[in-house]
């Protein structure tokens, strides 16, 4: 990791980096983010977890953008599945900012799941399950959730089919997408989509929230 990383990531700098994303964290939460970033940089030397390696940019791009979702969709006391979670974004970042969240992290890469397990253990987090599978291999009835998130799933048709069966009655999907994907996804008229919200400090990345249209909606 960069030799300055451990000294550069002070708690005030972490809070300042997150403020643009409407995120306010306690000292304990900021300390968890700091430890997470240091783990990420260390593991990134041996497995590909992120192309972003500047500590402050990691806080903004990964944690800020992930945690921003909690300002758009209340997730307190929800059960949330994060598909294609990779290094834990947005799911594990949301868990840090909303401790009551029950999170299932799903990724087919076993090395990335080993990284996530180490982060969860080191940060002392509870209410986190890690599944090393593709989401398509999981039966929706085995993983009923209130919210599905994803920053990394490229084939949205399959994801939305899974969510239509796997989301609880009033459940939502929350996607971090580019402008073109946002336009394409919202053409699906079997879903009720909220207007896409542009991420702070970004021109072409958005958060898109929707829920399947069900009988009697």
C-alpha positions, 0 to 999 in steps of 0.5 A: 500500500502507499506508505502515506496511506495510514497517515493520510486517512485521518478521521476528519479527512474521511468525514470531509470526503463523505460530506459531499455524499450526504453521509455523516459518520461517527468516529467509530464508523470513520475508524472502520472505514479507515481500517477497511481501506487499509485492508483493501490496499493491502489485499489489492496487491495480490488480487484485483479488488479496485483500480482506485488506489489513492486512499481519499479517492477510495473513500469518495468513490467506493464508500461515499457513492455506496453510502449515498444510497442510504439517503435515497432509500431507507434501509434500516432494519432491512435484509439486503442482498448485494449482487456482484459485491466484489470488494464489498460495495455497496453492500458492506459500506452500507452496513457500516453506515446503517449497522441495523442492516442485515446484509448478504454479500454475493460474489462468485470470486472465492478470493474476493469472498475471502477478503470480505470475510477478513474485513467482516472479522476484523471490523467485528461486524455481525449480521453479514452473510457471504455467499460465493456463487453467482446470483443466478445460482441462488433460488429466489425463494431461498433468499427473500430480501427487502432490497437488492443492490448492485454496482457490477452486474452487467446483464440487468435482465437476469437480475431483474427477473431474479428480483421480481421473484426474490424481493419481498412484497414491497421490496426495491432494487437499487442500482449504481449505473451509467446514463445509458444503462439507466435509460435502457433499464427504465424502459422495462414497463414491468417495473415502477422506476423512480427518477434516476439520481445523479451521484455527487461529483459525477456527470454520468453515474446514477443511482436508480431505484425501482420495484416490480409492478405486482397485482393490485399495485 
